[in-house]
Structure formats: structure tokens, C-alpha cells
């Protein structure tokens, strides 16, 4: 499934939910469904700066695709991280870098987060893009 198709699927899941309390419940559920974050990756190197909550992101590169792991001590932030993982994990760096997170605007998250959560979401997205840039450069170097 392409990044665009995954984003459309997420938008579809949220389109019939008008109340923000219910949208937050769905975001939290995404976080609960996130794969367990390996304890050995819970390091300062993987900690995302700019988040009020504790957030960890790690990416590995295998068969030309990024695999992203994430966790947070906040249920909402963990859900937001899970949405980003769902959209971007298991895709190539080129796909990631050419696919802005349009679904965030379409489901209205960008207008319903506190400034600190919005900064945290931006920091997570920036880190995923940095991983993509780094692994893209690494893969070209190996050719």
C-alpha cells in the first residue's frame, strides 16, 4: 500500500467522526496498537527534543525501506506517533520525502492540538524525514 493510500485510509476512518473527544479516542487507540518499543532503544539518542512528553523514535533500514519504532509516555502523543509510523514505516526514503503528511490537515489534527503537542508532532515528523534523508544518502553511497 502506498503512503498516499494509507493517508486516505486514515482520513476515511476519521471523516464520519465529528466530535473531537471521539477523534482523540481513536488516536489513543492507534497508540495502544503500536508495537512495543524495544527497551534497549529507549535512549537519549532516540529521544525527540521539543516535546513536552517523553517521545522516542528509532529507524532501521532494511531492503531499501525504513522501519520506524516509536513510543511516548503520553497516550495522545503515542497515538500521534503511531499514525506517523503507520503512514511512513516500511517505505523507501524517496517515498517518505515526497509524501507530506496531508492527512493531518484533512482530519483536522493540526487545528486541535495544544501548541506543545503541535511542536512535538512537528519534531517527530522532522525526525522521520531526517532518517529518510540519512538512509537515502547511505543507500546512494552503497551503489
C-alpha positions, -999 to 999 in steps of 0.1 A, spaced: 0 0 0 14 34 -9 18 63 16 -10 82 -2 -33 52 1 -25 48 38 -32 85 44 -65 82 25 -75 52 47 -68 72 78 -88 102 66 -117 79 58 -116 64 93 -119 99 108 -143 115 83 -175 104 100 -164 114 134 -174 150 142 -167 151 179 -131 157 189 -135 136 220 -142 106 198 -113 115 174 -89 116 205 -102 82 215 -93 69 180 -59 85 181 -53 69 215 -63 35 201 -37 38 174 -12 43 201 -24 12 220 -20 -8 188 16 3 183 42 -24 185 61 -25 218 92 -2 218 124 -22 224 137 -12 259 173 -10 245 162 18 222 148 39 250 180 61 250 187 99 249 199 94 213 164 83 202 145 109 224 128 136 205 136 171 216 108 197 215 82 175 230 66 182 264 61 144 268 88 118 265 90 105 230 113 80 214 118 73 177 141 49 161 145 39 125 164 10 109 170 4 72 164 -29 56 158 -39 19 157 -3 9 129 6 34 128 24 67 113 5 97 102 30 124 96 23 160 81 49 184 68 53 219 57 80 243 47 83 279 16 103 268 -14 84 253 -23 112 228 13 117 217 18 79 214 -13 78 192 1 106 170 34 88 168 15 56 158 -2 75 130 32 86 116 46 51 120 15 37 101 20 62 73 58 62 69 72 29 82 81 2 56 85 28 28 116 39 9 133 72 18 123 87 -15 86 78 -9 88 94 26 104 126 14 80 131 -14 48 125 8 38 153 30 15 144 59 -16 158 43 -38 135 64 -31 156 95 -47 186 80 -75 167 64 -86 151 97 -81 185 115 -54 174 140 -33 205 132 -61 227 145 -69 208 177 -36 202 193 -21 224 220 10 244 209 33 220 227 17 189 212 18 206 178 56 212 183 61 176 193 42 163 163 64 186 141 95 173 158 85 137 153 78 143 116 111 162 112 130 133 127 113 108 104 123 130 74 159 132 88 161 94 90 148 93 54 175 118 42 202 99 60 192 65 47 187 78 12 223 92 12 236 59 27 218 38 0 232 60 -28 267 58 -13 265 20 -14 256 19 -51 
